[in-house]
Amino acid sequence: MSLAVLKGEVNRFITSTGPEVLCLRGGWGVGKTHLWDTCLHDAETSGRAGLAAYSYVSLFGLNNISDLRMSVFERRRSIKSGEQEDGGKGLLAGLQKMASFRSRGRLLKALPGVANLSDEEIIGLLSLADSPQQIVCIDDVERRGDGLSVKDVLGFASFLKEERKCKVIIILNDEELDEGGQQQMLAHLEKVVDVSLTMKPSSAEAVAVAIAGSDELSKQIAQKCRTLGISNIRAIRRAEKFARSIVKRLDGCENKTKDNVISSLILFSWSRDQPGEAPTTDFLKSLTSTSRFFALNHDGGEEDDAEAAQWRPLLEAYGYSWTDDLDVVLMEGVAAGYFDLEKLSPLIDEFDARMKAEKADSSFTEAWKLYHDSFGDNEVEVGDALYASFKKNFQHITPLNALGTFRILKDFDREADARELVDLYVAGRDEGRAFFDLDQNHFIEGEIDPYFRAKFDEKRDELSEALDFRNTLMSVGDGWNSERLAFLADAPIEKYYETLKGSEGEELRELLANATSFRRIVNPSDEMSRVTEKTTGALEQIGKESRINARRVRRFGIKVDPASG
């Protein structure tokens, strides 16, 4: 049933005068209470309400039928101007009636069969006798207290309709009812309820209700929610809240960065709020690479295959391929309800740098198109374009493309320009040692100009000298990269010996753990093997120095004879 049809039926209920019971059902967050409040407010402000009085009761925490009866009385108010008590007068009249009920209740205590009733039970009975014809909304049936049954609620609704000629709307999420409540609902619903409506809005309807803004961010969020098919109003609003809380941090970022962060937040928020209707957080975390996600055959079990097959088409359409480090921290923020910007900001900056690099590389590619896409005599134009684009985008150009630019400018007899660009490139890039090691760059083929190589080698060696052996070996425990690994592998055995001999306590234990860690690698690289060999050599040298050291190094598998004497 469409939202428009539902709204029409609710409006009919509010504006008519005949007693009836209407039941409005639906899952969490679909907007049941919101729809009711909106329709009632419109009818009240326009004077179209069929009855003059209204009472709203949430059953959250109510434990017995007396509490329910009293709540209906206490919360009664006028919804037609000029009729019934209004504002402060209504409160005064209610208090006066309450005092009257208590006084009358004390008198009734003297009657047989009434003496055993509590004061509140007597007041509840008296309030029913005094309750006028009115509209009554009973909400949150699934959240009622343990002492109040669904059968009691339905029976009370029937009483209000039949004996007090009231109009009663019951709002509930029947999916959340306990087993007993569901059985009672099935047994008595048709006998009590005149009209039963199930609210299940489409994604477009839910988005239209949940997102009121017309700014660009609102439009972006709305479009992404529709793509995912989110039909839960509360889930959409929570996703919007997360997006708006982070959007200021994205100022100055590339549009692709903004779009990626907003897209991820909406997906993760949906997953958090509706794990039964959305891909689970655990599944999303498992998408660590495009090969893992898109492969038809992998090492996962049948359950993994089924889950991937279920969500792959939707996530592909949404543009979500895999989960990276930035996504993991965004997930943590959604789960916690707030974002740790100290942890999140560096990851946003790193991602944005990649987006800027892609954009810059595209600009550099455009300059190369002048060369590749024409047979015109435009050597000067091509050279000028490459020179200007390189200077502008050198921070995002790969060493391979830097060498290509150097070569073509030199071929155009612009060696001074070519040298200027390589000088700028080497001085302006702050990557690690491996970045400037041309011999380790498997993409570069053919001869390398001596000037170009000399500049790169100088920067590589400069960075090698800047590394501290002890600190580098200590950092292996946090993970290694090619630069640090190559530095350790190239270091002489004497460095290993001096470092281990000059350390003690917790520092020594950590250094030994890191230095021997590569022995556990099944297929170690050449650098890893060299680190292990040099560590072993240093330990052998230490073991030979004394009997006690010979015993100490045995725990690392080193068996040596100590020096005699």
C-alpha positions in Angstrom: 0.0 0.0 0.0 1.5 3.3 -1.0 2.1 6.1 1.4 -0.5 8.3 -0.3 -3.2 5.6 0.2 -2.2 5.1 3.8 -2.3 8.9 4.5 -5.7 9.1 2.9 -7.1 6.3 5.2 -5.6 7.9 8.3 -7.1 11.3 7.4 -10.5 9.6 6.9 -10.2 8.1 10.3 -9.3 11.4 12.0 -12.0 13.5 10.3 -14.9 11.0 10.7 -17.0 10.8 13.9 -18.0 7.2 14.1 -16.4 5.0 16.7 -13.8 2.5 15.3 -10.5 1.0 15.9 -7.6 1.3 13.4 -4.4 -0.6 13.6 -1.2 0.9 11.9 1.6 -1.7 11.7 5.1 -1.6 10.3 8.7 -2.2 11.1 11.1 -0.1 13.1 11.7 3.4 11.7 9.2 3.3 8.8 7.5 6.5 10.1 4.2 5.2 11.6 4.1 7.7 14.5 5.4 10.4 12.2 2.6 9.8 9.7 0.0 9.8 12.5 1.3 13.0 14.1 1.4 14.8 10.7 -2.1 13.9 9.8 -3.5 14.8 13.2 -1.7 18.1 13.2 -3.0 19.0 9.8 -6.6 18.1 10.9 -6.2 20.0 14.2 -4.9 23.2 12.6 -7.5 23.1 9.8 -10.4 22.3 12.2 -11.2 19.0 10.4 -10.9 16.6 13.3 -14.0 14.6 13.8 -13.9 14.6 17.6 -13.1 17.4 20.0 -10.7 15.6 22.4 -7.5 13.6 21.9 -5.3 11.5 24.1 -1.9 10.0 23.2 -0.4 7.1 25.3 2.9 5.4 24.8 2.9 1.9 26.4 6.6 2.0 26.9 7.1 0.9 30.5 3.4 0.7 31.4 2.9 -2.4 33.5 -0.9 -2.8 34.0 -4.3 -1.8 32.6 -4.8 0.7 35.4 -1.7 2.7 34.2 -3.1 2.6 30.7 -6.5 3.9 31.8 -5.1 6.6 33.9 -2.7 7.7 31.1 -5.6 8.1 28.7 -7.3 10.3 31.2 -4.3 12.4 32.2 -3.2 13.0 28.6 -6.6 14.1 27.2 -6.5 17.5 25.5 -8.7 19.5 23.2 -8.0 19.4 19.4 -10.9 21.8 18.5 -10.7 25.5 19.5 -13.5 26.7 21.7 -14.3 23.2 22.9 -13.1 21.3 26.0 -10.6 22.8 28.4 -7.5 24.3 26.7 -3.9 25.0 27.8 -3.4 25.8 31.5 -7.2 25.5 32.1 -7.1 21.9 30.9 -4.3 21.1 33.3 -6.2 22.8 36.2 -9.4 20.9 35.3 -7.5 17.7 35.1 -5.9 18.2 38.5 -9.3 19.1 40.0 -10.8 16.0 38.5 -7.9 13.9 39.9 -8.5 15.3 43.4 -12.2 14.6 43.0 -11.5 11.0 41.9 -9.3 10.5 45.0 -12.0 11.9 47.3 -14.7 9.7 45.7 -12.3 6.8 45.7 -12.0 7.0 49.5 -15.7 6.9 49.8 -16.0 3.8 47.6 -13.5 2.0 49.8 -16.4 1.4 52.2 -18.4 -0.6 49.6 -18.2 -4.4 49.4 -15.9 -5.7 46.7 -14.1 -2.4 46.4 -12.2 -2.3 49.6 -9.4 -4.6 48.2 -8.7 -2.3 45.2 -5.8 0.0 45.3 -6.3 3.8 45.1 -4.9 3.9 41.6 -7.2 1.1 40.4 -10.2 2.9 41.8 -9.1 6.2 40.2 -8.7 4.3 36.9 -12.2 3.0 37.0 -13.6 6.5 37.9 -11.6 8.1 35.0 -13.2 5.7 32.6 -16.6 6.7 33.8 -15.7 10.3 33.2 -13.9 9.8 29.9 -15.8 11.6 27.0 -15.9 10.6 23.4 -12.5 11.2 21.9 -9.7 10.1 19.7 -7.2 7.8 21.5 -3.8 6.8 20.1 -2.1 3.8 21.8 1.5 3.6 20.6 4.5 1.4 21.2 2.5 -1.8 22.0 5.7 -3.9 21.5 7.4 -1.9 24.3 4.8 -2.4 27.0 5.8 -3.6 30.4 5.7 -7.3 31.4 2.4 -6.9 33.4 0.4 -5.5 30.5 -0.7 -8.1 27.8 -1.6 -7.4 24.2 -5.0 -9.0 25.0 -5.5 -6.3 27.8 -4.6 -3.5 25.3 -7.0 -4.8 22.6 -9.7 -5.3 25.2 -9.3 -1.8 26.4 -9.5 -0.5 22.8 -12.7 -2.4 22.3 -14.2 -0.9 25.5 -13.3 2.6 24.4 -15.0 2.1 21.1 -18.1 0.2 22.2 -18.8 1.9 25.6 -17.3 5.3 25.2 -17.8 5.7 21.4 -14.1 6.7 20.9 -12.0 6.4 17.9 -8.9 4.4 18.7 -5.7 4.0 16.7 -3.2 1.3 17.8 0.4 1.8 16.5 2.8 -1.1 16.8 5.8 -2.9 15.3 4.4 -6.4 15.2 7.7 -7.9 14.2 9.1 -6.9 17.6 6.2 -8.5 19.6 7.1 -11.4 21.9 5.7 -14.8 21.0 2.9 -14.5 23.4 2.0 -11.0 22.1 2.0 -12.2 18.5 -0.4 -15.1 19.4 -2.8 -12.8 21.2 -2.7 -10.3 18.3 -3.6 -13.0 15.8 -6.3 -14.3 18.1 -8.1 -11.0 18.8 -7.1 -8.6 16.0 -10.0 -9.3 13.7 -12.5 -9.1 16.5 -11.4 -5.7 17.7 -9.8 -3.9 14.8 -12.0 -2.4 12.0 -9.2 -1.3 9.7 -5.7 -2.8 9.7 -3.0 -0.9 7.7 0.6 -2.1 7.1 3.1 0.6 6.5 6.0 -0.3 4.2 7.0 2.7 2.2 9.1 2.5 -0.9 12.7 3.9 -0.8 11.6 7.0 -2.8 8.7 7.6 -0.4 10.9 7.2 2.7 13.6 9.5 1.3 11.0 12.1 0.5 9.8 12.1 4.1 13.2 11.8 5.8 15.2 14.4 3.8 13.6 17.8 3.8 16.5 19.9 2.5 17.1 20.9 -1.1 20.9 21.7 -0.9 23.4 19.6 -2.8 24.3 17.4 0.1 20.7 16.6 0.7 20.3 15.7 -3.0 23.4 13.5 -2.8 22.3 11.7 0.3 18.8 11.2 -1.2 20.2 9.7 -4.4 22.5 7.3 -2.6 19.7 6.1 -0.2 17.5 5.4 -3.3 20.3 3.5 -5.0 20.6 1.3 -1.9 16.9 1.0 -1.6 16.7 2.2 2.0 13.1 2.5 3.0 13.6 3.1 6.7 13.0 6.8 7.6 15.0 6.7 10.9 17.9 4.9 9.1 17.9 7.6 6.4 17.9 10.4 8.9 20.7 8.8 10.9 22.8 8.4 7.8 22.1 12.1 6.9 23.2 13.0 10.5 26.6 11.2 10.0 27.1 12.7 6.6 26.5 16.3 7.9 28.7 15.7 10.9 31.7 15.0 8.7 31.1 17.2 5.6 33.0 20.3 7.1 36.2 18.1 7.4 35.9 17.4 3.6 36.2 21.1 2.7 39.0 21.5 0.2 39.0 17.8 -0.8 38.4 16.6 -4.3 34.8 15.8 -5.2 35.8 12.1 -5.6 37.0 12.1 -1.9 33.8 13.8 -0.7 31.7 11.3 -2.7 33.6 8.3 -1.4 33.3 9.3 2.2 29.6 10.2 2.0 28.8 7.0 0.1 30.6 4.9 2.6 29.0 6.6 5.6 25.5 6.0 4.2 26.2 2.3 3.5 27.8 1.8 6.9 25.0 3.6 8.7 22.4 1.4 6.9 24.4 -1.7 7.8 24.4 -0.7 11.5 20.7 0.2 11.7 19.3 -2.6 9.6 21.7 -5.6 9.6 18.8 -7.8 8.5 18.1 -5.8 5.4 21.6 -4.5 4.6 25.0 -6.2 4.1 26.5 -6.8 7.5 29.5 -4.9 8.8 31.5 -8.2 9.0 30.7 -8.9 5.3 31.8 -5.4 4.3 35.0 -5.7 6.3 35.8 -8.9 4.4 35.9 -7.0 1.1 39.6 -6.2 1.4 40.4 -6.2 -2.4 38.7 -6.2 -5.7 39.9 -9.7 -6.4 38.4 -11.1 -3.2 35.1 -9.4 -3.9 34.6 -10.0 -7.6 36.2 -13.5 -7.9 33.7 -16.2 -8.7 36.0 -18.8 -7.2 37.7 -18.2 -3.9 38.5 -20.0 -0.7 35.3 -18.9 1.2 32.6 -21.3 2.1 29.2 -21.7 0.6 27.8 -19.1 3.1 30.4 -16.6 1.9 29.6 -17.3 -1.7 25.8 -16.8 -1.1 26.4 -13.6 0.8 28.7 -12.2 -1.9 26.2 -13.2 -4.6 23.4 -11.6 -2.7 25.0 -8.2 -2.3 27.5 -8.0 -5.3 25.0 -6.5 -7.8 23.7 -3.8 -5.4 27.2 -2.8 -4.3 28.5 -2.7 -7.9 25.6 -0.4 -8.8 26.4 1.7 -5.7 30.0 1.9 -6.7 31.4 0.2 -3.6 34.2 -2.2 -4.5 36.3 -2.9 -1.4 36.9 -1.7 2.1 40.1 0.2 2.8 41.7 1.6 6.0 39.6 4.8 5.7 36.4 2.8 5.4 37.3 0.7 8.6 37.7 3.9 10.6 34.5 5.3 9.2 32.7 2.1 10.3 34.1 2.5 13.8 32.8 6.0 13.9 29.3 5.0 12.8 29.3 2.2 15.4 30.4 4.6 18.2 28.1 7.4 17.1 31.0 9.9 16.6 34.2 10.3 14.6 37.7 10.4 16.0 39.1 13.1 13.7 42.6 12.6 15.1 42.5 9.1 13.7 40.4 9.8 10.7 42.0 13.0 9.3 45.3 11.5 8.1 43.4 8.8 6.2 41.1 11.3 4.6 44.2 13.3 3.6 45.9 10.2 2.2 42.9 9.3 0.2 42.5 12.8 -1.1 46.1 12.9 -2.1 45.5 9.8 -4.3 42.5 11.5 -5.9 44.5 14.6 -6.6 47.2 12.5 -8.0 44.7 10.8 -10.4 43.4 14.2 -11.4 46.9 15.6 -11.9 48.0 12.5 -13.9 45.0 13.1 -16.1 46.2 16.6 -16.7 49.6 15.4 -17.5 48.1 12.8 -19.9 46.3 15.5 -21.7 49.7 17.2 -22.4 51.0 13.9 -23.9 48.0 13.6 -26.2 49.4 16.5 -28.2 52.3 14.1 -29.0 50.4 10.9 -29.5 47.2 12.1 -31.2 48.6 14.0 -34.2 51.1 14.0 -37.1 51.3 17.8 -37.1 54.5 19.6 -37.0 53.9 20.8 -33.4 57.2 19.9 -31.6 57.4 23.3 -29.9 53.8 23.1 -28.7 54.3 19.5 -27.4 57.5 20.4 -25.6 56.0 23.5 -24.0 52.9 21.6 -22.8 54.9 18.8 -21.3 57.3 21.2 -19.6 54.5 23.4 -18.1 52.3 20.4 -17.1 55.3 18.6 -15.4 56.2 21.7 -13.3 52.6 22.0 -12.2 52.0 18.3 -11.4 55.4 16.8 -10.6 54.2 15.8 -7.1 51.8 13.3 -8.6 53.9 12.0 -11.6 55.6 8.6 -11.4 59.3 8.1 -11.9 58.6 6.3 -15.1 56.6 9.3 -16.5 59.3 11.6 -15.2 61.9 9.7 -17.2 59.7 9.7 -20.3 59.4 13.5 -20.1 63.1 13.9 -19.6 63.8 11.8 -22.6 61.5 13.6 -25.0 62.7 17.1 -24.0 66.2 16.0 -24.5 65.4 14.6 -27.9 63.9 18.1 -28.7 67.2 19.7 -27.9 65.8 21.1 -24.6 68.3 19.4 -22.3 68.4 22.4 -20.0 64.6 22.2 -19.5 64.9 18.4 -19.0 67.6 18.8 -16.3 65.6 21.6 -14.6 62.6 19.3 -14.3 64.5 16.3 -12.9 66.2 18.7 -10.3 62.7 20.0 -9.3 61.4 16.4 -9.1 64.1 15.0 -6.9 64.2 18.0 -4.6 60.4 18.3 -4.3 59.4 14.7 -3.7 59.7 13.4 -0.1 59.0 9.7 -0.6 61.3 7.1 0.9 64.5 5.5 -0.3 62.9 2.8 -2.5 61.1 5.5 -4.6 64.4 6.8 -5.8 66.0 3.4 -6.4 65.8 3.1 -10.2 67.2 -0.5 -10.2 64.2 -1.7 -8.1 61.7 0.0 -10.4 60.5 -2.9 -12.6 58.6 -0.5 -14.9 61.6 1.3 -16.2 63.3 -0.3 -19.3 66.2 0.7 -21.5 69.1 3.0 -20.8 68.7 5.8 -18.3 70.4 9.1 -19.0 73.5 9.5 -16.7 72.3 12.9 -15.4 68.8 11.5 -14.5 70.3 8.5 -12.8 72.9 10.5 -10.9 70.2 12.7 -9.4 68.1 9.8 -8.4 71.0 7.9 -6.9 72.2 10.9 -4.9 68.7 11.2 -3.3 68.6 7.4 -2.7 71.9 7.5 -0.9 71.1 10.6 1.0 68.0 8.9 2.4 70.0 5.7 3.2 72.4 7.7 5.4 69.5 9.4 7.2 68.1 6.1 8.4 69.2 5.0 11.9 69.8 1.3 12.1 68.6 0.8 15.7 65.4 2.8 15.1 64.7 1.0 11.8 65.1 -2.4 13.4 62.9 -1.4 16.2 60.2 -0.3 13.8 60.0 -3.7 12.1 57.6 -4.8 14.8 55.0 -2.3 13.5 55.4 -3.6 9.9 58.0 -3.1 7.3 58.3 -1.5 3.8 60.7 -2.1 1.0 62.8 0.9 2.0 63.4 -0.1 5.6 63.9 -3.8 4.6 66.5 -2.9 2.0 68.3 -0.6 4.4 68.5 -3.5 7.0 69.6 -6.0 4.4 72.4 -3.8 3.1 73.7 -3.0 6.6 77.0 -4.9 7.6 77.0 -7.6 10.3 79.0 -5.2 12.4 75.9 -3.0 12.7 73.8 -6.0 14.0 76.5 -6.9 16.4 77.0 -3.4 17.8 73.3 -2.8 18.1 72.5 -6.1 19.9 75.6 -5.8 22.2 74.7 -2.2 23.1 71.1 -3.0 24.1 69.6 -4.6 27.2 66.3 -5.2 28.9 63.0 -4.7 27.0 64.7 -2.9 24.1 67.0 -5.9 23.5 64.1 -8.4 23.6 62.2 -6.3 21.0 65.3 -5.9 18.8 65.9 -9.7 18.9 62.3 -10.5 18.2 62.3 -8.2 15.1 65.7 -9.3 13.8 64.7 -13.0 13.9 61.1 -12.4 12.7 61.7 -13.2 9.1 62.7 -16.8 9.9 59.0 -17.4 10.3 58.2 -16.3 6.7 57.4 -19.3 4.5 58.8 -17.7 1.2 61.1 -14.9 2.4 62.4 -12.4 -0.1 66.1 -11.9 -0.7 66.2 -8.9 1.7 64.5 -10.9 4.4 67.0 -13.8 4.0 69.9 -11.4 4.2 68.5 -9.8 7.4 68.2 -13.3 8.9 71.7 -14.3 7.8 73.3 -11.2 9.3 71.4 -11.6 12.5 72.6 -15.2 12.8 76.1 -14.1 12.1 76.0 -11.4 14.8 74.5 -13.8 17.4 77.2 -16.4 16.5 79.9 -13.7 17.1 78.3 -12.8 20.4 78.0 -16.5 21.5 81.7 -17.2 20.9 82.7 -14.4 23.3 81.9 -16.3 26.5 80.3 -19.4 27.9 77.3 -17.5 29.3 76.6 -15.9 25.9 77.0 -19.2 24.2 74.2 -20.5 26.4 72.1 -17.3 25.8 72.1 -17.5 22.0 71.0 -21.2 22.1 67.4 -20.1 22.6 67.6 -18.6 19.1 68.9 -21.9 17.6 72.6 -20.7 17.6 75.1 -23.4 18.7 78.6 -22.2 19.0 81.7 -23.0 21.1 82.8 -20.1 23.3 86.3 -18.9 23.1 88.7 -20.8 25.3 90.2 -19.1 28.4 
